[in-house]
Amino acid sequence: MNPHSIDIIVPVWNRPVETRNCLVTLMEHASIARLVLVDNGSDRETERLLQEFAEILDDRALLLRNDVNQGYVRAVNRGLARAEADISIIVRNTSRVTAGWLEPLTAFAASNPDAGIVVPGLILDKGGRGGADRQGVAKPHELSHGNLAAMLVKKELFGRIGGLSEEMDGDVWCLKDYSRRALAAGFLTWTVPASNVFCSEEVQFGSEVRRAETLRRSEALYRERWGEEPVYCIHFPQGADLNVVEQKFPVILAGARQGCRFHLLVRHQLYRAMQQGEFVHRHGNIQVHCLPRIMPERSAVKTVEALAAAHAGLTTVTGIDGLPFPGSITTTSFAELARRVNGEAVGRYGADKGAAICAES
C-alpha cells in the first residue's frame, strides 16, 4: 500500500551526474511524493547510484530494474503501471525541479477534473539558472501534447487508455497520440507555467538512419489514426467584435484540441478585447496576430504569404462568411471549417466524448 498521494516516475539510463542532480532536487522539493525509479538497463555506476538513493529514501522509493534498455516509452509505461497514487508525474532524469514546483501543478489537476495531462512550465537550461530560456505565458492554458521532460498523468486517465504507444518514438508523435487518446476519453492537456522545471535538450544516441526511420514510422502511424494536422488562417474583418469571436471560438478550440493549428488575424481593438477575455493565450495551437492600425489589410496579405511559405497547404478562412479575405485570396467559408472540425470530432472521437464538438452559431 502506497501511503503517498503522488508517485514521481523517473526512468533512468546512465547519465549518473544528471541523474543525481535530478534526484536531489526531487528529494528537496517533493517530500510528499514517492519516487518510482525505473533503471532501464543502466551500467554499474548508475545502478549503484539508484540503489543508494532507494536505500536513503526507504518507503519513499520503489526501485524497478530492467536488465537491458527497453526504450524510454516502455520504461515510462512500466512506471505508470506500478504507480498507485491518483497522480503520477513523469520526470526525465536530466530535468531539475525547483522550489514550489509541485503545489501549483497538483492543485490545478485537482481543481480541473478534465485535465488528464498537465505539463509544468519547462525552462530550457543553458548551463545554469542565469542561462535559462523561459517559455510560455503566465496563466494555465491548453497544449497540443505533453512533454516527457516532465508531465503529470492522472491515474484515472491511465486506467482508461493505458500508457503511451510503444509502437511510436518517444517524442512528439507518441505524445500527440497520447493527448488525442486522452481527448477521446474526455481529458484535456494543459500546462501550468507557474510550476517551474528546468530541462535539457536531449542527446540522441544510436544510428541516425534508424532514428529517422522510427520518426517516419511514428508519423505515418499517427496520421493513420488521427488524420492530417491542417493549418488554418482566419481573418476577422473590420467591425468584427468579441461577440463574433465568442460565437466562432468553440469550433476553433475543438479543432485545436484535435491537432489543427490556427492563426487568427484581428484588428488592434479586437485583439485588446480578446486579451481581456482571455482568448489570446487559450491553446498552444491557436496564435492570434494583431494587425497594425495603419494598412491592416496589407499586413494581413503579407502574413498569409509568410504562413503559406512556412506551411504547405495552408487554408485561409473567412471569419465572417460573405465578407472577402484581404487581397482577393481564395478562401474557405467558416461554415465549411465548422463542418470539417465537427466531422473529425464525430468520426474519430465520438459525439459523446469530450471533444468539444460544436456547430457554428
SULCOR-V702734 format. One record per residue. N is the residue number from 0. RES is the residue in three letters. PHI is phi in radians with two decimals (NA if undefined). BURIAL is + if it has 16 or more other ideal C-beta (glycine too) atoms within 10 Angstrom, else -. Layout:
n=[N;N]
res=[RES;RES]
phi=[PHI;PHI]
burial=[BURIAL;BURIAL]
//
This chain:
n=[0;1;2;3;4;5;6;7;8;9;10;11;12;13;14;15;16;17;18;19;20;21;22;23;24;25;26;27;28;29;30;31;32;33;34;35;36;37;38;39;40;41;42;43;44;45;46;47;48;49;50;51;52;53;54;55;56;57;58;59;60;61;62;63;64;65;66;67;68;69;70;71;72;73;74;75;76;77;78;79;80;81;82;83;84;85;86;87;88;89;90;91;92;93;94;95;96;97;98;99;100;101;102;103;104;105;106;107;108;109;110;111;112;113;114;115;116;117;118;119;120;121;122;123;124;125;126;127;128;129;130;131;132;133;134;135;136;137;138;139;140;141;142;143;144;145;146;147;148;149;150;151;152;153;154;155;156;157;158;159;160;161;162;163;164;165;166;167;168;169;170;171;172;173;174;175;176;177;178;179;180;181;182;183;184;185;186;187;188;189;190;191;192;193;194;195;196;197;198;199;200;201;202;203;204;205;206;207;208;209;210;211;212;213;214;215;216;217;218;219;220;221;222;223;224;225;226;227;228;229;230;231;232;233;234;235;236;237;238;239;240;241;242;243;244;245;246;247;248;249;250;251;252;253;254;255;256;257;258;259;260;261;262;263;264;265;266;267;268;269;270;271;272;273;274;275;276;277;278;279;280;281;282;283;284;285;286;287;288;289;290;291;292;293;294;295;296;297;298;299;300;301;302;303;304;305;306;307;308;309;310;311;312;313;314;315;316;317;318;319;320;321;322;323;324;325;326;327;328;329;330;331;332;333;334;335;336;337;338;339;340;341;342;343;344;345;346;347;348;349;350;351;352;353;354;355;356;357;358;359;360]
res=[MET;ASN;PRO;HIS;SER;ILE;ASP;ILE;ILE;VAL;PRO;VAL;TRP;ASN;ARG;PRO;VAL;GLU;THR;ARG;ASN;CYS;LEU;VAL;THR;LEU;MET;GLU;HIS;ALA;SER;ILE;ALA;ARG;LEU;VAL;LEU;VAL;ASP;ASN;GLY;SER;ASP;ARG;GLU;THR;GLU;ARG;LEU;LEU;GLN;GLU;PHE;ALA;GLU;ILE;LEU;ASP;ASP;ARG;ALA;LEU;LEU;LEU;ARG;ASN;ASP;VAL;ASN;GLN;GLY;TYR;VAL;ARG;ALA;VAL;ASN;ARG;GLY;LEU;ALA;ARG;ALA;GLU;ALA;ASP;ILE;SER;ILE;ILE;VAL;ARG;ASN;THR;SER;ARG;VAL;THR;ALA;GLY;TRP;LEU;GLU;PRO;LEU;THR;ALA;PHE;ALA;ALA;SER;ASN;PRO;ASP;ALA;GLY;ILE;VAL;VAL;PRO;GLY;LEU;ILE;LEU;ASP;LYS;GLY;GLY;ARG;GLY;GLY;ALA;ASP;ARG;GLN;GLY;VAL;ALA;LYS;PRO;HIS;GLU;LEU;SER;HIS;GLY;ASN;LEU;ALA;ALA;MET;LEU;VAL;LYS;LYS;GLU;LEU;PHE;GLY;ARG;ILE;GLY;GLY;LEU;SER;GLU;GLU;MET;ASP;GLY;ASP;VAL;TRP;CYS;LEU;LYS;ASP;TYR;SER;ARG;ARG;ALA;LEU;ALA;ALA;GLY;PHE;LEU;THR;TRP;THR;VAL;PRO;ALA;SER;ASN;VAL;PHE;CYS;SER;GLU;GLU;VAL;GLN;PHE;GLY;SER;GLU;VAL;ARG;ARG;ALA;GLU;THR;LEU;ARG;ARG;SER;GLU;ALA;LEU;TYR;ARG;GLU;ARG;TRP;GLY;GLU;GLU;PRO;VAL;TYR;CYS;ILE;HIS;PHE;PRO;GLN;GLY;ALA;ASP;LEU;ASN;VAL;VAL;GLU;GLN;LYS;PHE;PRO;VAL;ILE;LEU;ALA;GLY;ALA;ARG;GLN;GLY;CYS;ARG;PHE;HIS;LEU;LEU;VAL;ARG;HIS;GLN;LEU;TYR;ARG;ALA;MET;GLN;GLN;GLY;GLU;PHE;VAL;HIS;ARG;HIS;GLY;ASN;ILE;GLN;VAL;HIS;CYS;LEU;PRO;ARG;ILE;MET;PRO;GLU;ARG;SER;ALA;VAL;LYS;THR;VAL;GLU;ALA;LEU;ALA;ALA;ALA;HIS;ALA;GLY;LEU;THR;THR;VAL;THR;GLY;ILE;ASP;GLY;LEU;PRO;PHE;PRO;GLY;SER;ILE;THR;THR;THR;SER;PHE;ALA;GLU;LEU;ALA;ARG;ARG;VAL;ASN;GLY;GLU;ALA;VAL;GLY;ARG;TYR;GLY;ALA;ASP;LYS;GLY;ALA;ALA;ILE;CYS;ALA;GLU;SER]
phi=[NA;-1.55;-1.38;-1.60;-1.52;-2.39;-1.91;-1.89;-1.70;-2.16;-1.26;-2.34;-2.36;1.06;0.97;-1.08;-1.12;-1.12;-1.09;-1.06;-1.04;-1.07;-1.19;-1.09;-1.17;-1.18;-1.09;-1.34;-2.08;-2.57;-1.19;-1.54;-1.81;-1.71;-1.67;-1.77;-1.61;-1.87;-1.39;-1.62;1.31;-1.22;-1.29;-1.09;-1.07;-1.23;-1.03;-1.12;-1.00;-1.16;-1.11;-1.11;-1.12;-1.09;-1.18;-1.12;-1.33;1.02;-1.33;-1.51;-2.42;-2.23;-1.79;-1.96;-2.27;-1.78;-1.16;-2.29;-1.20;-1.67;1.70;-1.14;-1.12;-1.13;-1.13;-1.04;-1.10;-1.12;-1.13;-1.09;-1.17;-1.60;-1.20;-2.04;-1.31;-1.19;-2.16;-2.00;-2.22;-1.49;-2.28;-1.19;-1.25;-1.78;-1.66;-2.36;-1.44;-2.14;-1.03;1.40;-1.27;-1.36;-1.07;-1.13;-1.17;-1.27;-1.12;-1.12;-1.08;-1.21;-1.55;-2.23;-1.01;-1.51;-1.48;-1.60;-2.20;-2.32;-1.82;-1.25;-1.34;-1.44;-2.07;-1.20;-1.54;-1.91;1.65;2.35;-1.06;-1.19;-1.84;-1.54;-1.80;-1.52;-2.19;1.71;-1.98;-1.23;-1.66;-1.01;-2.67;-1.38;-2.16;-1.24;-2.83;-1.41;-2.61;-1.33;-1.08;-3.02;-2.85;-1.59;-2.29;-1.30;-1.08;-1.04;-1.15;-1.04;-1.13;-1.51;-2.08;1.36;-1.59;-1.22;-1.21;-1.43;-1.44;-1.92;-1.21;-1.57;-2.33;-1.11;-1.21;-1.07;-1.24;-1.08;-1.04;-1.16;-1.20;-1.17;-1.13;-1.10;-1.05;-1.09;-1.64;1.65;-2.06;-1.95;-1.93;-2.20;-2.24;-2.09;-1.07;-1.20;-1.63;-1.71;-2.33;-1.42;-2.32;-2.09;-1.18;-1.34;-1.45;-1.52;-1.93;1.51;-1.23;-1.13;-1.12;-1.18;-1.10;-1.10;-1.16;-1.07;-1.12;-1.11;-1.13;-1.15;-1.08;-1.09;-1.16;-1.07;-1.17;-1.14;-1.37;-2.13;1.42;-1.29;-2.06;-1.16;-2.02;-2.06;-2.10;-1.94;-1.83;-1.78;-1.34;-0.95;1.74;-1.21;-2.01;-1.13;-1.07;-1.11;-1.06;-1.07;-1.24;-1.51;-1.10;-0.98;-1.16;-1.10;-1.15;-1.06;-1.14;-1.07;-1.14;-1.49;1.88;-1.21;-2.00;-2.21;-2.10;-1.80;-1.77;-2.33;-1.29;-1.00;-1.10;-1.18;-1.04;-1.08;-1.14;-1.19;-1.08;-1.14;-1.48;1.04;-1.74;-1.25;-1.99;-1.64;-2.64;-1.10;-1.61;-2.08;-2.03;-1.80;-1.81;-1.56;-1.31;-1.21;-1.16;-1.63;0.86;-1.12;-1.19;-1.11;-1.11;-1.09;-1.10;-1.13;-1.13;-1.10;-1.06;-1.15;-1.17;-1.13;-1.21;-1.52;-2.27;-1.12;1.42;-0.97;-1.93;-1.60;-2.33;-1.42;-1.17;-2.19;-1.08;1.72;-1.79;-1.25;-1.42;-0.97;1.39;0.97;-1.28;-1.15;-2.27;-1.81;-1.29;-1.16;-1.06;-1.20;-1.04;-1.06;-1.09;-1.14;-1.10;-1.16;-1.11;-1.12;-1.06;-1.22;-1.23;-1.83;-2.03;1.60;-1.12;-1.66;-1.57;-1.47;-1.67;0.94;-1.23;-2.68;-1.90;-1.12;-1.32]
burial=[-;-;-;+;-;+;+;+;+;+;+;+;+;+;+;+;-;+;+;+;+;+;+;-;+;+;+;-;+;+;-;-;+;+;+;+;+;+;+;+;+;+;-;-;-;+;+;-;+;+;-;-;+;+;-;-;+;-;-;+;+;+;+;+;-;+;-;-;-;+;+;+;+;+;+;+;+;+;+;+;-;-;+;-;+;-;+;+;+;+;+;+;+;+;+;+;+;+;-;-;+;+;-;+;+;+;-;+;+;-;-;-;-;-;+;+;+;+;+;+;+;+;+;-;+;-;-;-;-;-;-;-;-;-;-;+;-;-;-;+;+;+;+;+;+;+;+;+;+;+;+;+;+;+;-;-;+;+;-;-;-;-;+;+;+;-;-;+;+;+;+;+;+;+;+;+;+;+;+;+;+;+;+;+;+;+;+;+;+;+;+;+;+;+;+;+;+;+;+;+;-;-;-;-;-;-;-;-;-;-;-;-;-;+;-;-;-;+;-;-;+;+;-;-;-;+;-;-;+;+;+;+;+;+;+;+;+;-;-;+;-;+;-;+;+;-;-;+;+;+;+;+;+;+;+;+;+;+;+;+;+;+;+;+;+;+;+;-;-;+;+;-;+;+;-;-;-;-;+;+;+;+;+;+;+;+;-;+;-;+;+;-;-;-;-;+;+;-;+;+;+;-;+;+;-;-;+;+;-;-;+;-;-;+;+;+;+;+;+;+;-;-;-;-;+;+;-;-;+;-;+;+;-;+;-;-;+;+;-;+;+;+;-;+;+;-;-;+;+;-;-;-;+;+;+;+;+;+;-;+;-]
//
